[in-house]
Amino acid sequence: MPFVHVSSNVPKASVNVPATLAALSKAASAALGKPEEYVMVKLDLDQDMVFQTQDTPNAFIHIRSIGSVGPEINLKTAQSLTEAVSEALKLPANRIYMIVDDVKGSNWALAGKTY
């Protein structure tokens, strides 16, 4: 049930998209302690983005999860996902922002049924 959404202004042509999606899925699963079968990853490249007043390559990671959110696990998740995005998109870590949202199970559905 974790959803990882990465937006970046990095050109899609410079990224191995299937490998990046797989790496992000594995990183999220490991960091959040959730089965990879429930992880969904969305990768939006070629986005119009400015960070720190510059349009040089940057990325934003938005993670939504039912549980597995809190000060200690967020640090682990931030380190893991930032490293994965940095490596895949060839970005320095200081050009990557991340936010984590804890979603109630009653607000998340699969196959028409909430958790």
Secondary structure, DSSP 8 states (H G I E B T S, - for coil): --EEEEEE-S-GGGS-HHHHHHHHHHHHHHHHT--GGG-EEEEE-S----BTTB-SS-EEEEEEESS--SHHHHHHHHHHHHHHHHHHHT--GGGEEEEEEE--GGG-EETTEE-
